[in-house]
């Protein structure tokens, strides 16, 4: 249901002359419900460092530059001190070429304490 509303919003606000990149739109829409669920929970683990270093051989500064934040923001996210906004989580996933689910997950162990 949320995705239908978002698809309608994208269609309403996109310029009529612009041809939307459907791959990017679908990628973002696929992840929106998952990201919104993550925002509601505090016990979130992330795998950004793993993807950044081992898959892409990217520095924190390079990743920060590509998503438009400071290096300290990337440090804080990787250490779990800061939960990114939905928009930033989507940008991180897009730059790293993975889904948001591959970068973030609920920490199930802490939920049982």
C-alpha angles and dihedrals in degrees: 000000000000091000092054091054091047093049089052091049092050090052093048097049100037114101111256092233094050119092105215119227096243093194091059093043093050091045091054095043092049090059102040098088092047092049092048089052090052092051089059093056129067097197099079126146121199135204098198095119092052093052094040097050108027103031102033103019088224126155122230089250093052091050091046091052093049094051096037103247136108123272088244090060090056090048091051093048093048091050092049094243094116131039111211123232119258090257094051092046089053092048091050091051092047094049092047091045096235138104122267087247089062091055102040135035138166113261098236093185094062092048091065096054 
